[in-house]
Amino acid sequence: MIQQPHEHERGPRVSATPPIPPAARKAATVKQQRAAERERKLEEFRRREAKAKRNRRIGIASAIVGAVAVVGLLVTVFVLTPQPVTYAAGGTGAEIDGVETFENPAGHVEGAVEYPQTPPAGGEHNPVWLNCGVYTEPVPNENAVHSMEHGAVWVTYDPSLSDSELSTLRAKLPSTYAILSPFDGLPSKIVLSAWNTQLQLDDVDDPRIAQFLEEYWLSQDAPEPGAPCTGGLDAPGRAS
């Protein structure tokens, strides 16, 4: 019988898996590190993209909200801001109850003028016209009459008129060729004057205000309709 050699008599056991060389192990480690770095960068890129998308959505939503707010503001301003009224120049010859007419001469003079109407409705006047607009103080008669010679309507009111009444009256005026000013000693709360024409009223809501402006604003009955209403005198208290 052949005896098997004892365990200690056998040669060294050879492993079935050959050992990995150090260089290979190092290469594998570098490869893993590179893969991990790529994955880290990819994950960071995904996070940045997700954040950018959120920011874009927030930006778009904010822009929409802002645009809606701006549109709403513009609509509100347009609706609440009184729009300037317009009248047809020249009139149609309509008769308005209460209108008085006169025959005052035109002409340029220096110094003060005594006028037969209060306030003046025409007559001789200063060579310099009054710039049309809104005044919070009484204006010189002689300069205002010159503006009426150019077709302007002079709207005078008693200084006791309330702020709300004054706002209502002001809203009825055209943006040019109109003068609004207080006047002491008026025969009524409101007097509208055009060249040689006048209407006395006591109510700012009287429909004849608009009728008078429609008929006598830039009237062809004025000696010089359409001549300048700017570039003249700015009296004290000019508001607009």
C-alpha positions as CSV (number, residue, x, y, z in Angstrom):
1,M,0.0,0.0,0.0
2,I,1.2,3.4,-1.0
3,Q,1.1,5.8,1.9
4,Q,-0.1,9.4,1.2
5,P,2.3,12.0,2.4
6,H,1.4,13.8,5.5
7,E,0.1,17.4,5.3
8,H,3.3,18.8,6.6
9,E,5.2,16.9,4.0
10,R,3.3,18.4,1.1
11,G,4.6,21.5,-0.7
12,P,3.3,25.0,-0.2
13,R,-0.4,25.5,-1.2
14,V,-0.8,27.6,-4.3
15,S,-3.8,30.1,-4.3
16,A,-6.3,29.7,-7.1
17,T,-6.5,33.5,-7.5
18,P,-3.3,35.2,-8.5
19,P,-2.4,38.2,-6.4
20,I,-3.2,41.7,-7.9
21,P,0.0,43.6,-8.7
22,P,0.4,46.9,-6.8
23,A,0.4,48.9,-10.0
24,A,-3.0,47.3,-11.0
25,R,-4.4,48.0,-7.6
26,K,-3.3,51.7,-7.9
27,A,-4.8,52.0,-11.4
28,A,-8.1,50.6,-10.1
29,T,-8.1,53.0,-7.2
30,V,-7.5,56.0,-9.5
31,K,-10.3,54.8,-11.8
32,Q,-12.7,54.5,-8.9
33,Q,-11.7,58.0,-7.8
34,R,-12.3,59.4,-11.2
35,A,-15.7,57.7,-11.5
36,A,-16.6,59.0,-8.0
37,E,-15.5,62.5,-9.0
38,R,-17.6,62.3,-12.2
39,E,-20.6,61.2,-10.2
40,R,-20.1,64.0,-7.7
41,K,-19.9,66.6,-10.5
42,L,-22.9,65.1,-12.3
43,E,-24.9,65.3,-9.0
44,E,-23.8,68.8,-8.5
45,F,-24.8,69.7,-12.0
46,R,-28.2,68.1,-11.5
47,R,-28.7,70.2,-8.3
48,R,-27.7,73.4,-10.1
49,E,-30.1,72.6,-12.9
50,A,-33.0,71.9,-10.5
51,K,-32.3,75.1,-8.6
52,A,-32.1,77.1,-11.9
53,K,-35.5,75.6,-13.0
54,R,-37.0,76.6,-9.6
55,N,-35.6,80.1,-10.0
56,R,-36.9,80.4,-13.5
57,R,-40.4,79.3,-12.4
58,I,-40.3,81.8,-9.6
59,G,-39.0,84.5,-11.9
60,I,-41.7,83.8,-14.4
61,A,-44.4,83.8,-11.7
62,S,-43.1,87.0,-10.3
63,A,-43.0,88.6,-13.7
64,I,-46.6,87.6,-14.4
65,V,-47.7,88.9,-11.0
66,G,-45.7,92.1,-11.6
67,A,-47.2,92.6,-15.1
68,V,-50.7,92.0,-13.8
69,A,-50.0,94.6,-11.0
70,V,-48.7,97.1,-13.5
71,V,-51.7,96.7,-15.8
72,G,-54.0,97.0,-12.9
73,L,-52.3,100.2,-11.7
74,L,-52.4,101.7,-15.2
75,V,-56.1,100.8,-15.5
76,T,-56.7,102.3,-12.1
77,V,-54.8,105.5,-12.9
78,F,-56.6,105.8,-16.3
79,V,-60.0,105.3,-14.7
80,L,-59.5,107.5,-11.7
81,T,-57.6,110.3,-13.3
82,P,-59.9,112.9,-14.8
83,Q,-59.5,113.0,-18.6
84,P,-59.3,116.5,-20.1
85,V,-62.5,117.4,-21.8
86,T,-62.6,118.8,-25.3
87,Y,-65.0,121.1,-27.1
88,A,-65.5,122.0,-30.8
89,A,-64.0,125.3,-31.6
90,G,-66.3,128.0,-33.0
91,G,-69.7,127.0,-31.7
92,T,-72.9,126.3,-33.6
93,G,-74.9,129.4,-32.7
94,A,-76.9,127.7,-30.0
95,E,-78.9,129.9,-27.6
96,I,-78.1,129.4,-23.9
97,D,-80.5,130.6,-21.3
98,G,-79.0,133.4,-19.2
99,V,-76.2,134.4,-21.6
100,E,-75.6,138.2,-21.9
101,T,-73.8,139.9,-24.8
102,F,-72.1,143.2,-25.0
103,E,-70.3,145.5,-27.5
104,N,-67.0,146.3,-25.9
105,P,-64.3,147.7,-28.3
106,A,-60.9,146.0,-28.7
107,G,-57.6,147.8,-28.5
108,H,-54.2,147.9,-26.6
109,V,-53.7,150.4,-23.9
110,E,-51.2,150.8,-21.0
111,G,-52.3,151.1,-17.4
112,A,-55.5,150.1,-15.6
113,V,-58.9,150.0,-17.4
114,E,-62.3,150.6,-16.0
115,Y,-64.6,147.8,-17.3
116,P,-68.4,148.1,-17.4
117,Q,-68.9,144.4,-16.6
118,T,-67.7,142.5,-13.5
119,P,-65.7,140.5,-14.3
120,P,-64.7,142.1,-17.7
121,A,-66.2,140.6,-20.8
122,G,-64.1,142.4,-23.3
123,G,-62.8,145.8,-24.1
124,E,-59.4,147.6,-24.3
125,H,-56.6,145.6,-22.7
126,N,-52.9,145.3,-21.9
127,P,-50.6,144.5,-24.9
128,V,-49.5,141.3,-23.1
129,W,-51.9,138.5,-22.8
130,L,-52.3,136.3,-19.8
131,N,-51.1,132.7,-20.2
132,C,-54.1,130.4,-20.1
133,G,-54.3,128.0,-17.1
134,V,-55.4,127.6,-13.6
135,Y,-54.7,130.3,-11.0
136,T,-55.2,130.3,-7.3
137,E,-55.0,134.1,-7.0
138,P,-56.9,136.9,-8.8
139,V,-55.3,137.8,-12.1
140,P,-54.9,141.2,-13.8
141,N,-58.1,142.1,-15.7
142,E,-56.3,143.8,-18.5
143,N,-54.2,140.7,-19.3
144,A,-57.1,138.3,-19.0
145,V,-59.2,140.3,-21.4
146,H,-56.3,140.1,-24.0
147,S,-56.5,136.3,-23.7
148,M,-60.2,136.4,-24.4
149,E,-59.4,138.4,-27.5
150,H,-57.5,135.3,-28.6
151,G,-60.6,133.1,-28.0
152,A,-60.0,132.0,-24.4
153,V,-62.9,131.5,-21.9
154,W,-62.3,133.1,-18.5
155,V,-64.0,131.2,-15.7
156,T,-64.1,133.2,-12.5
157,Y,-65.4,132.0,-9.2
158,D,-66.1,133.4,-5.7
159,P,-63.2,132.6,-3.3
160,S,-65.8,131.0,-0.9
161,L,-66.2,128.1,-3.4
162,S,-65.4,124.8,-1.6
163,D,-62.5,122.6,-2.7
164,S,-64.9,119.9,-4.0
165,E,-66.9,122.5,-6.0
166,L,-63.6,123.9,-7.4
167,S,-62.5,120.4,-8.4
168,T,-65.8,119.8,-10.2
169,L,-65.5,123.1,-12.0
170,R,-61.9,122.6,-13.0
171,A,-62.8,119.1,-14.4
172,K,-65.1,120.8,-16.9
173,L,-62.5,123.0,-18.5
174,P,-60.5,122.2,-21.6
175,S,-56.7,121.9,-21.3
176,T,-56.0,125.1,-23.2
177,Y,-57.6,128.4,-24.1
178,A,-59.3,128.6,-20.7
179,I,-58.4,130.6,-17.6
180,L,-59.7,129.7,-14.1
181,S,-59.2,132.2,-11.3
182,P,-60.9,133.5,-8.1
183,F,-62.5,136.9,-8.3
184,D,-63.6,139.1,-5.5
185,G,-67.0,140.8,-5.7
186,L,-68.7,138.6,-8.3
187,P,-72.4,138.9,-8.9
188,S,-72.8,135.1,-8.6
189,K,-70.7,132.2,-7.4
190,I,-69.4,131.5,-10.9
191,V,-69.1,133.7,-14.0
192,L,-68.1,132.4,-17.4
193,S,-66.8,135.1,-19.8
194,A,-65.8,135.0,-23.5
195,W,-65.3,138.0,-25.8
196,N,-68.4,140.2,-25.3
197,T,-70.3,137.3,-23.8
198,Q,-71.0,136.3,-20.2
199,L,-73.0,133.8,-18.1
200,Q,-73.6,134.0,-14.4
201,L,-74.2,130.8,-12.4
202,D,-74.5,129.6,-8.8
203,D,-74.0,125.8,-9.2
204,V,-70.9,124.0,-10.4
205,D,-73.1,121.2,-11.7
206,D,-75.1,123.5,-13.9
207,P,-75.2,121.9,-17.5
208,R,-74.9,125.4,-19.0
209,I,-71.2,125.5,-18.0
210,A,-70.4,122.8,-20.7
211,Q,-72.9,124.4,-23.1
212,F,-71.2,127.8,-22.8
213,L,-67.8,126.3,-23.3
214,E,-69.0,124.3,-26.3
215,E,-70.5,127.5,-27.9
216,Y,-67.9,130.2,-27.0
217,W,-64.5,128.4,-26.6
218,L,-62.3,129.7,-29.4
219,S,-65.3,131.5,-30.8
220,Q,-65.0,133.1,-34.2
221,D,-66.7,136.2,-32.6
222,A,-63.4,136.9,-30.8
223,P,-61.2,139.5,-32.6
224,E,-58.2,137.1,-32.9
225,P,-59.4,133.5,-32.3
226,G,-56.5,131.0,-32.1
227,A,-53.8,133.6,-31.4
228,P,-51.3,132.5,-28.7
229,C,-52.5,131.7,-25.2
230,T,-49.0,130.9,-24.0
231,G,-45.8,132.9,-24.1
232,G,-47.4,135.8,-22.4
233,L,-47.7,136.8,-18.7
234,D,-47.7,134.3,-15.8
235,A,-49.6,136.0,-13.0
236,P,-49.0,135.1,-9.4
237,G,-50.8,131.9,-8.3
238,R,-50.3,130.0,-11.5
239,A,-51.0,126.3,-10.7
240,S,-51.1,124.7,-14.1
